[in-house]
Amino acid sequence: MRLLFRVATSLLVTVVVIYAGIFLWTKVLHPAEDKLNSDDLTAVVTDTSPQASEAPTQMTDPTQPSDVSGIWKATTKSTLGYRVKEVLGGLDTEAVGRTDQVTGELVIEASRLMAATFSVDVGSITSDSSKRDNQFTGNIMDVSTYPTADFVLTTPIDFGSIPLPGVQLTAIATGDLTLHGVTRAVTFEVTTEYASNVIGVLGSIDITFADYGIANPSNAFVSTGDTGLLEFVLAFER
């Protein structure tokens, strides 16, 4: 009887220690990064680097609209990645992976966004777990076959006015998203901000894995739902 009690106690302690370790790892030591938001958008258009402060700047009247017409190219200030809900050891967590390896451009005429594209190097997306990253680039996204994810705007966007520096404008974007070799039409909200000769674009796209031929990434240790979020803050300069 005593032996049975000791075994049961040992098993209980082991379970408690395992769950405590999972909680400490996921909630304290490695909590998920916050969802990209309007503060991140403002940050990408506010360049405080020494190089920027040394460069000559064009003085503008903050009460007057800026001339933003032209072709704008994506820069490495951009951030794009995924967010997927996970259940690890019975605890709800979020997997977040991100990269700055984004290319693309905007074509703007006054208050109208006439064309927009972006492409991301999927293999460069990393999270806080190398094991997750290996699964992501291998079995899940198969980056050797599908190295990039791409978006092309299919309908021009009229923001209604030429933006004042520091003012955020919101609109609905419609385009084609190519992920895992599958192209589908998507519609989502975007927010833009202009300052310091940089245009920032904030947005997110809901992804249903099956729509893009992506197998549910659940395994013996972690279970996930059937959906995820593609989120981004992109920075463009002329």
Secondary structure, DSSP 8 states (H G I E B T S, - for coil): -HHHHHHHHHHHHHHHHHHHHHHIIIIIIS-------HHHHHHHT----HHHHHS------TTS-----EEEEE-TT-EEEEEEEEEETTEEEEEEEEE--EEEEEEEETTEEEEEEEEEEGGG-B-S-HHHHHHIIIIIT-TTT--EEEEEE-S-EE-SS---TT-EEEEEEEEEEEETTEEEEEEEEEEEEEETTEEEEEEEEEEEGGGGT------SSEEE-SEEEEEEEEEEE-
